[in-house]
Amino acid sequence: MTRFALSSSPDTASGRRRRATIRATDLALLAGVAALVACAGPQSALDPAGRGAERIAELFWWMTAGTVVVWAAVMALAFYVSTRRREPGPRAPGVLIVGGGVVLPVLVLTALLIWGLALLPSLLAGVDAEPTLFVTGRQFWWEVVYRTSDGRVVPLANELRLPVGRPAVLQLDSHDVIHSLWIPALAGKVDMIPGRVTRLTLEPSRTGVFRGLCAEYCGLSHAHMAFVVAVTEEHEFAEWLAHQAEPASAPASPLAARGQELLLAHGCGACHTIRGTLADGDVGPDLTHVGGRLSIAAGTLSSDPRAFQRWIEAPEQVKPGVHMPAFAMLPQADREALAAYLEGLK
Amino acid sequence: MSEPSPEQVGAEQAARLLKAWETPTGWRYWSAVNNSAVGVWYTASSFFFFLFAGVLALMMRTQLAVPDNDLLSADLYNQAFTVHGSVMMFLFAIPIFEAIAVLLLPQMLGARDLPFPRLSAFGFWCFMLGGIFLCGSIFFDAAPRGGWFMYPPLTSKYQPGIGADMWLLGFSFIEVAAIAAAVELIVGTLKCRPPGMRINLVPLYAWYTLVAAAMVLFAFPPLIAGSMLLEVERAFGWPFFDPAGGGDPLLWQHLFWLFGHPEVYIIFLPSVALVAMMVPTFARRPVVGYDWIVLSAIGTGFLSFGLWVHHMYTTGLPGVSLGLFSAASTAVAIPTGVQLFCFLATILMGRVTRSTPMLFMFGSLAIFVLGGLTGVMVAMAPFDFQAHDSFFVVAHFHYTLFGGAVFPIIAGFYYYYPLVGNKMLSERLGRLAFWLMFIGFNVAFLPMHLTGLRGMPRRVFTYPAAAGLGGLNLVSTIGAFILAAGVAVIVWDLVRPRSREPLAPRNPWDAGTLEWVQEMPGKPWGIRSIPQIDSRYPLWDQPDFLRNIDEGRFYLPDAEEGLRETLVTSVVDARPLFCQRLPGPSFVTPLAALTTGGFFILGTFKLWSLALASLVAALLVFVFWLWTGTARVPEKQEKDVGCGLTLPLYASGSSSIGWWGVFITMLADFTAYVCLVFGYFFFWTVHADFPPAPVQGPGVLWPGLAALLLVGAWSATWLARRWNRRDRGRACHLGLLGGAGLAALGGAALVAGPLATGLDPTSHAYPAIVWLLVIWTAAHVGIGAIMHLYCSARRLAGHMTPRHDADLGNVVLYWHFTVLTALLTVAVIAGFPLLA
């Protein structure tokens, strides 16, 4: 069993970057290069792949530059006032207090506020638009429903796919406690609050696979509530969605067929839905195309047969506090059959 | 003829004074109430809680050192961060401000003690009891695990067990103690200043304390009200936050952050206050921009109540709210900046001397300024959409809290230690500790900014290797241990044996402010005689100042009657008004804390009948405390307090400190009530149909009748005081007993409203909030009736006379607030449905 992996990212570069910025602010170029490396990652807000995240990252870099300048200026001032040799003039304290404490901050903060708030309309755009994607937070997974342009409803779970370059309006709510949907590479986060409905617009600007996660502490396995976001070309997306709307494929091998029998016999269908079979529960994630997903257990495990086995055997070990019971009492062969069936649900 | 020599007179006076102020010894030591004892206990125990929460932080950092770590279970990790955050906030940051203020404020004001010594002792015992209870819970796997801001519904329906109850009841109990201390500090600053210390001569520390304590008064009640709602939801199923029952989880967030944001400044301002005392000393000159600093501190206090929504930027608020709160949140940077620049200007105009406290202050500046600047970044709503609930925010607030509170407090330890321990702390160890802490802190927290933006949410017990966060986290963990080593050095410096070291010289830093008058070793009387002040830095500016104090040439140099006394002066110009007798050691304070604590602790275990019994016991202890310890009729009308001044020994009404105490307490109480009313209207805004059909309100009849009866009770109270002053004893008793009767009937009529109309509080948030308003009001009315009976008994026993009517004055004040509460309740529950 392997923990779910998207891509390896250069870890050590972060340390390099920090040393660079501290030691030599004048070597900004070097720092900039190091920063670019350090900021990459499947869930990095500083490696943006969406319009919202791009705008925010730009704001961040300007504010960071300002922060470094102001901090250095205050430190230099503190150093000067405590080591000065020349007697200061009588007006020096007034200039310092009014200039440094009032005039400068008012000017800088006003400018910053105008710029920062000017971003808001674009970040909140789409709040009034018709949502096409409905995500409900649950302890500790994501219920995802697509509504296609021809009005069909496609229930999925724990994975988002988006076409590049087209805004998608998400409607968010929660089934139990407060969650928060955050895809750092695409946009800021928005909370999912029981009894309320919130909106989020995602506008991916490049293709790729990213990680999304729950940002609001939601209980025991908050750390294991994640999901994969795959941004693809429009036509790939359309194909994918059309396939997702189909019922589950029939078991392809005798082992998988036995897995399907076991699944129905052990009552998995009381909680899970596999469209096209008798399983129609709505407590756990929809499994119709679970084998085709890039991860299982809400971004926690990869979707290979061994991961499926591990999950069936001891979900509590992978994800403390999970509501799914363990099926460790089943013989090994049965668990293998179940895993083969599920993994085959492409 | 043998006139005793002046030296002989002085020695006899000093002996009498010492006897009156003697700290009890042996096991009775724990009955002490003097600020010099209670302040030390308070400071030491809050620092102990800091260490405890710090150990939890190290456990968490160890768990996060590598990805997919399984050193701590998810459950233990969740308890650890909940307890770490809650303890740092409620058992360290706030209490240590009040502890240091209890310890130092009287010294700075040349007062013998704070105006209500037993109240500070009570506050300490509540704090200690609640603190041990809460910290201990983690050893029994029973600690709260909802995060320090306890968002429902996670903490209502989804976390059974006593953890959340412990948080809600335990911290409410400690918050009550914090409010008690705030009342004490406010009255102390306003009324117990030395003669001549006009409002513009008050030490900056006292100004900051005043602002921070006033903020406690208005910031804690929203949390107490919110905790009450959440606990009632947990215990009795009244659906305040459950959307299925018409509640809304966002109400909790509003109430919590209405407390939570000012809270940050309640922590920050008193620490700046320490800086404001130390900087002039080390710059060898008076502070520059005194007026600017005072105004900025007040401005910060006001602004901090308008920022709470910046903790809720991601809850889907409309753009207009985001814009307004972004603007307000950045604006608070300005008064903060003004204060920093005033200190820099002071250093510029003076000649700075090197010292450990100064080192910690420069470290504090470097750290705090960065925290403030990242604060401006997260105040920008767009950036906060990314940074919120990520490690960026964790880094940001640790920068503000370490820079804005921990470093100044440790500077304060090094600076003020001689006043407590009579010896100096080690400069060498201090420098070592500084560098370990400064380097460790930055290594731990600087990378976290990046960790957060690379997608690490806060409150995760682990993270996958694929997320690429391992390296940054390992660096942070190493930094945390270096930081901890620095703290360990400080602990060693504080506790190491130093019996061979010489006493510190008197006023070792050559400071100019009044607290450094203290002799080495210090005496329990605080100050030999209470001086006349005409400068902000009397030790620098007033000639022969120390000698005049030591020779008892100022006020109250003696304790002829063997009683503890201090001067009470007027608020603005510190004119001496009267001589206040202060209570001495007593076990009534720990007993009161124990019985009050019993209510909250037993309530945690849902033993409601035992809890109520404990509450009744607490009530009896309080009555005993008040009866034996307050508003005593003095043996003579006035006394000579020295310097040719004769002052009265008794005051009632608004000139007495008791009246101020009641007034300030009731402001806090009324704020909590207003939060409940806010809850009512919040529900109205989220429901199109409110009261929700087919539920009817409590009608107009019963609430209307209650309003009439309670106005009657209030008038009777007022008349009773009038008749008492005219020495019409029978009429006074009639007024009091009639008032009690009307109050009882009024309270019953109030409860009869929702009862008669069959409002079921478990069915919906509407009946629940109506019932809560009614119960809150009725409880206040009930306490008011007990006060009537108390005054009647006092008069019968001769403790209250036409002239000595402080008790009755305070009860009338209480009833002003209560009748206002009652009328508002009736207007809301009976009047509003008619309009809506």
Interface residues (C-beta under 8 A of the other chain):
Chain A: R3 F4 A5 L6 S7 S8 S9 P10 D11 T12 S14 G15 R17 R18 A38 C39 A40 G41 P42 Q43 S44 A45 L46 G52 A53 R55 I56 L59 F60 M63 T64 G66 T67 V70 W71 V74 M75 L77 A78 Y80 V81 S82 R84 P88 A92 P93 L96 I97 G100 G101 V102 P105 V106 L109 L112 L113 G116 L117 L119 L120 P121 L123 L124 Q139 D176 V177 I178 S180 W182 P184 A185 A187 G188 K189 V190 D191 I193 P194 G195 R196 V197 T198 R199 R211 L213 C214 A215 E216 Y217 C218 G219 L220 S221 H222 A223 T300 P320 G321
Chain B: D68 S73 A74 D75 N78 G147 Y151 P153 L154 Y158 Q159 P243 A244 G247 D248 P249 L250 V288 G289 W292 S296 T314 T315 G316 G319 L322 G323 S326 A327 T330 A331 A333 I334 G337 V338 Q339 L340 F341 C342 L344 A345 T346 I347 L348 M349 V352 F362 L365 A366 V369 L370 L373 T374 V376 M377 M380 A381 P382 F383 D384 F385 Q386 H388 D389 S390 L446 P447 L450 L453 R454 G455 P457 R458 R459 V460 F461 T462 Y463 P464 A465 A466 A467 G468 L469 G470 G471 L472 V475
